[in-house]
Amino acid sequence: MTTPFLVFIVLSAVALLLFMVLKLKISAFISLLITAIYVGIVAGMPLDGIIQAIQDGMAGTLGFVATVVGLGAIFGQMLESSGGAESLAHYLIKKFGTNRASWAMVITGFVVAIPVFLDVGFIILVPIIYALAQDTKRSLLYYAIPLLAGLAVTHSFIPPTPGPVAVADIINAQLGWVILLGIILGFPTAIIAGPIWGKYISKKIYLEPPFNFDKEPQDVDPKKFPPFRLIAIIISIPLLLILINTFTGLAVSKEVIARSVWTDILEFTGHPFSALILATLVAIYFLCIRRGMEKQKILELSTKALGPAGIIILITGAGGVLKQVLVDSGIGQIMAESMANSALPPILLAWMLAAVVRVTQGSATVAMITAAGIIAPVISEFGLNDPQRALVVLAIASGATLLSHVNDSGFWLVGKYLGMNEKQTLQSWTIMETIIALCGLAFTLIASLFF
């Protein structure tokens, strides 16, 4: 298989995927499966081998991703329904003061998006943005952009949000390293794209709160929200347990500490499955049961949470199928051998793949999973260590954030809630997303020099 033919297969596969999603409006799940079959046929795989690759790729991916994303969705639903997101926002604004509320909003977004989907977090917190803008007479963007930047960075960079979980599984990266490096690189990215960019663009575009906004809704009392400390502890439980698991495993493998029943217990409780089960049960008890929520209501919320999660899980599985076909057909190894002589580092290549799919078809999730499926066989041939694989995850996440425009549902959601026209949304939200993508790439490239 020659290099030009290899390039043709990859480019034509991406083109086919985009054609089906954009022109034919076929679901991303079906489109990814058809693309994987196309790659297998063109690469000369036997037909029964393609079917086996579909089964193996789907099974190998979903065993981990379905469990983590499903638990994470229920965990986030409990936080959302209890008023936990609003509790965080009110507490931080009180501590920072109105003058520095933009910093409170970026921190709020950064923390809230760990368990809660970006669009849900924004819809929940946008009334607080309205109230701040009304009190201070500043543009809505002064507070909205920091909140959105915090939400967007964490949504893309930090597990257990679905995107990085899916990519980490497909390219076999440890979640602990993705969490650690995602926080370290993500927070400065959120600051640049949030308070700094928000301060600038709010001087160029003045937006007022909507006329029908009631500053103090009668049915919302901040005193009824769960306490800030409880929310902070509950959100930190899965992150800390997963990080402890990662570093315990590292210490044992380096023979810094000897393996014992205690290290086994730490690794077991810190596995993403155990950590999220524990965190979800703690959230259900402290945020729901102890606050008087009926058991039937808790069950309904849990079921509701699994709806959006199911779509992401299936798309991720299809991404795993694409990866498996590339591996089984031998394309992955040939790609790796040809790329070994390339001047492009894996981080930059991963970013570019995700960016192309993102800009063309709009969905960050589809962009991340497509890029991960294509890059995974290449990564396995490069012999990258755990931190380096985590940086590739963050590079893909960054590329999948680039240039959100009219083909992205987030573009219209933000524009609608902030009362912006298309030009204003491009000038504010789209550039904010692009800043995240470029800063994410720059910081991952810099971090790669140290690992």
N, C-alpha and C positions, 0 to 999 in steps of 0.2 A: 504494500500500500504506500504510494508515493506521498510526499508532503503536500503537493498541490491538491491531490485527491482528498487527502485528510482535511485540508482547509475547506474544500468544497463541501464535504459532508457536514462539518460543524456549522458553516455559514448557511447552508441550505436548510439545515435543521432549525436554526434560529429563525430564518425567514418563514419557514412553514408554520412554526409555532405562532409567530406574530400574525401571519395571514389568517390563521384559523381564529385567533382571539379577537383581532381587530376587525377584519372584513366579514368573516362568517359568523362572528359572535358566538363561537362554540366555547363552552366552559373551559377554564384553564386546566381542570383535572383531565378531561377527555383529550384536550389538545396536547398536553404533555405525554399522555400515553400513546397517541397516534405518532407524535414526533419520535418517541423512543422506538416504536415499531419501524418507522421509516429508516432511522439510523441503522437498525439491525439488518434490514433488508439490503440497503445500499452497501453496507459493510460486508455482505456475503454470509451472514449468520444463517444456520439452518432454522427453518420456521419453528420447529419444536424447541430449539435453543432460545428463540426470542420469547416464546411463551414462558419458558422456565425462568428467564431473566426478569420478566414482568412479575412473576410470583415471588422470586427471591428478593428482588428490589423492593417490592411493596412490603413484604413480611419483615425484611431486615430493617427497614426505616420505621415502620409504624410501631414495632414493639416498644421502642423508646419514646418516639415523638408523641404518639397518641396518649400515652400515660401522662407525660409531663404537661402537654398542652391542655389536656382535659382537666387535670388537677389544678393547673394554673388558672384556667377559666373559672372554675368554681370558687377558688380562693379570691380572685378578683371580684367576682359577683358579690361575695359576702362583704367585702370592703366597700364596694360601691353602694349597695343597698342599705348599709348601716349609717351612711353619712361620713365614712372615714376620710374620703377625699376632701370634703368641705372642712372637716375638723383640722386636717393638716394645714389647709390654706388659711383659715382664720387664725390659727395659732401663730403661724410664721409671719403673717401680716402684722399681728399684734406685737410680736417681738422685734421685727424689723422697722416698724413704723410706716406710715403712708409714704413718706419721702423715698424710702428704699424698698417700696413694695414690689418693684420689678424683680429685685433679687429674691424676695420671698416667693414670687410666682415661678421663677425658673427652678428653684429648689422644690417647690410643690409639684411642678410638672415632672421633674426628674424622679421624684420618689413615687408619686401616684401611678406613673406608667409602668412601674415594675409589676404590679398585679392587674392593672386595669388597661383595657385597650385604649389607644390614643383618642379615637373619635368619642368614645364614651366619657373619658376623662375630661375632654374639652367641653362637651355638652353639660356635664355636671358642674364644672367650675366657671363657665362663662358668665353666670349671673354675678359672681364676685368681681369679675373684670368690669362689668357694667357699673357696679356700685363704686369701685375705685375711680373709674373715669368720671363718674358723676360728681364724686366728692372733690376731686382734685382739678377738674376741668381740663385734664390732659386728654390726648387722643387715646382711643381704645387700644391702639397698637402699642402704646408705651407699656402696657401690662400684658396684652394678648400675645405679642411676639415672644417675650420671655417664657410665658406659660407653654406656648406651642413648641418652643425650642426644647424645653425640658422634657415635654411629653414625647417629641419626635426622636430625640437622641436616645432616651431610655428604651422606647418602643423598638428601636432598631439595634441597639448595642447590648442590652443587658437582659439575660435570661432571668426569670422564666417566661418572658414574652415570646410569642410563637416564632417570630422570624429567626433570631439568633439560635434558638433551640433547634429548629429544623436544619439550619445551615451547619451548626456544630455537629449534629448527628450525621449528616450526609458526608462531611469531610473528616469525620472522626476526631473532633476537637473536644477537649475536656471542658465542661461547663464552668468549673471553678476558675480556670484561667480566663475564659470569656467574660465572666462576671468581674473578676479583678481588673483586667485590662480595660474592659468596657467602662467601668467606673472611673479609672485613672485617666483614660483618654476622652471619655464622654463628657465629663463635667466641664473641662475647659472649652470643649467644642460647644456645649450648651451655653456657656457664658458669652462666647464670641457671637454666636448666632442669636442669642436671647437679649439680655440687657444691653449689650453694646450695639447690636444692629437695631434693636427695638427703639433705643433712645434716638438714633439717627433718623430712622424712617418715620417715627411718630412726629418729627418736626416737618416732614415733607407732606405727610398725609394726615389730615385731622379728621377723626371719626368720632361721632357722638354716640352715646348709648341709644338703643331704639326707643321710640316715643312711648311704646306700650310697656316699657320696663317698670316694674314695681320694685323700688329699691329694697324694701323689706317685706317680702312675701309673708302673708299671714300664717301659712302652714309650715314655715321653716323657722325653728328656734335653735341658734347655735349651741345653746346650753344643753340641748337634747342630743347633740352629737357625741360619739364616744371620745374619751380623752386622747389628746395628742400622744402622750407617752405610750398608751396601749397600742395605738395604731403604729407608731414607730417600731415598737417591739415586735408586733405581729409581722410587719413587712420584712423586718431584718432576720426573722427566724430562718426562712429557707436559704437566704443568701449566706448567712454565717455558717450554717450547717454544711452547705455545699463547699464553701471555702475551706472549712476545717477538714472535710473529707479529702479535698485536693492536696492540701499541704501535709496531711497525715500520710497519704499514699506516697507523696514525694519523699518525705523523711524516711519512710520504711524502705523505699527502693534505693535510696542513697546510703542506707544503713546508718543513718544518724540516730534512729531509735530502732529497737528490736521489735519485730512483729509479736504481738501478744493478744490476749482476749480483749484488752482495752482498745488497741488500735483497730481490731476487727469491728468492735462496737461503734467506734467513731466513724469508720468508713461506711458501715451499714446505715447509721442514722444520717450521715451526710450525703448518701446517694440521693440524687434528685427525686427518686420515687419516695423514699422515706421522708425526706425533708419536706416535700410538698404535701404528703399525706398529713404529717404532723402539723404543719402550718395551717392547712385547711381545717383540720379538726379544732385547732386553737381558735381560728377565726370564727367558725360556726358557733363554738361555745361562748366565747367572750363578746362577740359582736351581735350574735343573734339570740341564742338561748337565754343568756343572762340578762339580755335587754328586753325579754318578754316576747320575742317573735315566736309564732306558732310553728310547730314541727312541719305541718303541711306547707306552710309558706316557704320554709327553708328548702323543702324538697322541690317545690315549684321553681325557686330561684336557681337551684343546682341544675335542674333540667333545662331551664332557659339558657344558662351559661354555656351548655354544651352545643347549642345550635351553631353559633359563629365558629366555635372551636372545630366542629366537624368538617366544615369547609376547608379550613387551613390544614387539618390533618390529612385529608384526602389529596389536596394539592401537593403536600409534602411527600406523601407516598408516591405520587406520580413522578416527582423529582428524583426520588430514590430509584425508580424504575429506569429513568434516563441514565442515571449514573451506572446502574448495573449493566445496561446494554453497552455502554461505552467501555466498561471493564471487560465484559465477556467477549466482545467483538475484537478486542485487542487494540482498539483505537486509543484508549487511554494511555497505554504504554508507548505507543508510537508518538502521541502528542507530547508525552513527557520527554522522550528522547530528543525530539526536534526542538522542544522548548529549552532543553538543557544548554543549548548553544545560543539561545536568544539573549538579548541584552535586557529584556523585560523581566523584572523580578515577579515572583508569583503574586505578591500583594497587588502590584499595579495591574497585572493581567486580570486578576479576580475583580478588581474595582471596575475596570473597563467593561468586562462582560456584563456585570450587574447594571452598570450605567446605561449601556446601549439598550438592554431590554426594558429598563425602567422608563427611559425617555420615550421609547417607542410605544409601549402599551400601557403605561400608567401605574400598574399595581406593583408596589414595593415587594409584596410577598412573592408574587410570581417571578419578579426580577431576581430576588435573593435565591429562590429555590432553583431556577433555571441555571444561574451562574454557578451555584454550588454543585449541581449535577454534572455540569461540563468540566469544572475545575477539579472535582474530587479524584478522578483517576490520575490526573497530573500530580496533584499534591502527594498522593501515596508513593509516587516514584521519586519525589524530591528528598525524602527522608527528613521532613521537618519535625522538630520537637513540639511538645505541647504548647508552649507560649507562642511559637511561630504559627502553629495552626490556628490558635485563637486570634492572632493578628489577621490572618486571612479571612476568618469569620467577620471581623470588624471591617475589613476592607470591602467585602461583599455588601455588608450592611450599609456602609457609607455610599457606595456606588448606587445602591438601590434607593437612595434618598434624593438623588440628584434631580433638579429641574422639574419639580412637580408642576404640571400645567393642566390644560383643560381635559386631558384623558384620565386624570386622577380624581377619585371621589373626594379625597381630602381637600383638594383645591376648591370645590364647590361648597363643601361643608363650612370651611373657614370663611369664605367670601359671604355666604348667606348669613351666618351668625354675627359677623362683624359689619354687615351692611355695606360691603365693598362691591364695586363693579369689577369686571375681568381685568382691566388695566391695573387697578389698585392692588388686586390680589396677586398679579404677576410681580408687581413692584415690591411687595412686602413678603407674602408667604413663599412664593417661588424662589426668591433670592435667599430667604432664610434657609430653605431646604438645600439650596445649592451651597451655601456657606457650610452647612453641616457636612455635606458630601465632601467638599474640598478640604475642610479642616480634619475630617475623619481620615482621609487619605494621607494628608501630610503627617498627622500624629502617628498613624500606623507605620509609615515609612521610617519616621524618626525612631520609634520604639523598636523596629526590627534591627536597628544597629546595635541594640543592647542584648539581643537574645540569639 
